[in-house]
Amino acid sequence: MSRPGSRAPGEGPADSTRLGWLLGPHGVQGGVKLYVLGDPEQVMDLERVYVAGRGWLRLRRTEALAPGVVLHLAGVTTREEAEVLRGAEVYAADAELPALEEGSYYYHDLRGLPLLGSGGERLGEVRDVFDGGHQDLLVVTHPGGEAFLPLQAPYVLVESESGRPARVRLAEDAPEGLLGDADEDTATAPEREA
């Protein structure tokens, strides 16, 4: 089982996980609604968050409000100040996220894991997890470059050791060419006659 939260490339600080984005003001005292990717409980006990365009901000308090939470951020005390934050991405430091039950993991736990083929051969390494909307994507570097793999696909397996993710393996029924390694001779266009 996993807990969503991903890092949009180039947006948040290093070693952080994207929690979601700010929807707009809540109330007149600077509260701002956060749409949470994953379980809103992961936000409730944080002491600070990173708001794109503003940096690290202390959380004065949080309130549950489906589908996410209301954040009361230090330095944001009016509805107008909260309105300016609408649409901003929100991140948490990986080390500050609450511990999960055994067998569960945050997506940032997948960064740096080896990607293996069904026979155990090393194909590449997971660089990041990208929120692709309906399907979260593993960003994988490999000898041929970079590729996106659908994380929730039945042929992408996250294997654990001691309750922590240890590697990502492609099942035997994984489609060929996932890493862009299809035979290039069959992919070239026919030559035109002069």
PyMOL commands that set and color helices and strands:
alter all, ss='L'
color gray80, all
select helices_A, chain A and resi 41-44+79-84+94-96+107-110+184-187
alter helices_A, ss='H'
color red, helices_A
select strands_A, chain A and resi 2-3+16-26+31-36+48-51+55-65+68-73+89-93+105-106+114-116+122-131+136-142+145-150+156-161+164-170
alter strands_A, ss='S'
color yellow, strands_A
deselect
rebuild
show_as cartoon
